[in-house]
């Protein structure tokens, strides 16, 4: 999150549909303040359904199987959330 014009929280009016984000608890690129700003920008809007999960102990890049920080449980939880989202959105 930043003050840049293309920062995700500044584009919230343009989003449509559903957004899921998974974050590692130890991700230096996803600070609690950044997650709070993103939530404040996206939650409770009529144009988007936003939900996220912070995975305890997970590092940045946890979902990539070839990385030394890979967290299979966290990645699998993300995939469950993503496939659930696809099923909800694409069935309608």
SULLIN-V880888 format. One record per pair of residues at least 4 apart in sequence whose ideal C-beta (glycine too) atoms are under 8 Angstrom apart, sorted by sequence separation. I is the first residue (numbers start at 0). J is the second residue. D is the distance in Angstrom with one decimal. If there is no record, write none. Layout:
i | j | d
I | J | D
I | J | D
This chain:
i | j | d
2 | 6 | 6.9
5 | 9 | 7.1
6 | 10 | 7.6
7 | 11 | 7.8
10 | 14 | 6.7
14 | 18 | 6.6
22 | 26 | 5.6
29 | 33 | 5.8
30 | 34 | 7.1
31 | 35 | 6.2
32 | 36 | 6.4
33 | 37 | 6.4
34 | 38 | 6.2
35 | 39 | 6.2
36 | 40 | 6.4
37 | 41 | 6.1
38 | 42 | 5.1
57 | 61 | 3.9
65 | 69 | 7.4
70 | 74 | 6.3
71 | 75 | 6.1
72 | 76 | 6.5
73 | 77 | 6.6
74 | 78 | 6.5
75 | 79 | 6.5
76 | 80 | 6.5
77 | 81 | 6.1
78 | 82 | 6.1
79 | 83 | 6.2
80 | 84 | 6.3
81 | 85 | 6.5
82 | 86 | 6.3
83 | 87 | 6.5
84 | 88 | 6.0
85 | 89 | 5.4
86 | 90 | 5.9
87 | 91 | 7.3
1 | 6 | 4.7
4 | 9 | 6.2
5 | 10 | 6.9
28 | 33 | 7.9
29 | 34 | 5.9
44 | 49 | 7.5
61 | 66 | 7.7
64 | 69 | 5.3
69 | 74 | 7.1
0 | 6 | 5.7
3 | 9 | 7.6
23 | 29 | 6.9
41 | 47 | 5.8
60 | 66 | 4.8
63 | 69 | 6.2
0 | 7 | 7.1
22 | 29 | 4.3
42 | 49 | 5.6
54 | 61 | 6.4
61 | 68 | 5.7
62 | 69 | 7.5
64 | 71 | 7.7
0 | 8 | 5.7
41 | 49 | 3.7
60 | 68 | 5.4
61 | 69 | 6.3
62 | 70 | 7.7
59 | 68 | 7.3
60 | 69 | 7.8
61 | 70 | 4.0
58 | 68 | 3.9
64 | 74 | 7.4
38 | 49 | 7.2
57 | 68 | 7.7
62 | 73 | 7.0
22 | 34 | 6.4
37 | 49 | 7.9
58 | 70 | 7.5
61 | 73 | 5.1
62 | 74 | 4.2
38 | 51 | 7.2
57 | 70 | 4.6
61 | 74 | 6.4
37 | 51 | 7.7
56 | 70 | 7.3
62 | 77 | 5.9
54 | 70 | 6.4
57 | 73 | 4.6
20 | 37 | 7.5
34 | 51 | 7.1
54 | 72 | 7.9
34 | 53 | 7.0
54 | 73 | 3.7
54 | 76 | 6.9
18 | 41 | 6.7
54 | 77 | 8.0
29 | 53 | 8.0
52 | 76 | 6.5
52 | 77 | 7.3
14 | 41 | 7.3
8 | 36 | 5.4
52 | 80 | 6.7
8 | 37 | 5.4
11 | 40 | 4.6
18 | 47 | 5.9
20 | 49 | 7.8
22 | 51 | 6.5
24 | 53 | 5.4
7 | 37 | 6.4
11 | 41 | 5.6
14 | 44 | 7.8
17 | 47 | 7.0
18 | 48 | 7.3
19 | 49 | 7.9
21 | 51 | 6.9
22 | 52 | 7.2
23 | 53 | 7.5
24 | 54 | 6.1
29 | 59 | 7.4
50 | 80 | 7.5
8 | 39 | 7.6
9 | 40 | 7.7
15 | 46 | 5.6
16 | 47 | 6.4
17 | 48 | 4.4
18 | 49 | 4.9
19 | 50 | 5.7
20 | 51 | 4.3
21 | 52 | 5.4
22 | 53 | 5.0
23 | 54 | 5.6
24 | 55 | 5.1
25 | 56 | 6.6
26 | 57 | 7.3
28 | 59 | 5.6
0 | 32 | 7.7
8 | 40 | 3.7
14 | 46 | 6.0
15 | 47 | 6.6
16 | 48 | 7.4
17 | 49 | 7.7
18 | 50 | 7.7
19 | 51 | 6.7
20 | 52 | 7.9
22 | 54 | 6.9
24 | 56 | 5.8
25 | 57 | 6.5
26 | 58 | 6.4
27 | 59 | 6.3
0 | 33 | 4.1
7 | 40 | 7.7
8 | 41 | 7.4
11 | 44 | 6.5
14 | 47 | 4.3
17 | 50 | 7.9
21 | 54 | 6.4
23 | 56 | 7.9
24 | 57 | 5.7
25 | 58 | 4.9
26 | 59 | 4.1
12 | 46 | 7.1
23 | 57 | 3.4
25 | 59 | 7.5
11 | 46 | 7.9
22 | 57 | 7.8
23 | 58 | 5.1
26 | 61 | 7.9
0 | 36 | 4.8
11 | 47 | 7.0
23 | 59 | 5.7
0 | 37 | 6.3
23 | 60 | 7.7
23 | 61 | 4.7
21 | 62 | 6.8
23 | 68 | 8.0
23 | 70 | 7.4
23 | 73 | 7.1
21 | 73 | 6.9
21 | 76 | 7.3
21 | 77 | 4.0
19 | 77 | 7.6
21 | 80 | 7.1
19 | 80 | 5.0
19 | 81 | 5.9
19 | 84 | 5.2
17 | 84 | 5.3
17 | 87 | 7.0
17 | 88 | 5.5
16 | 88 | 6.2
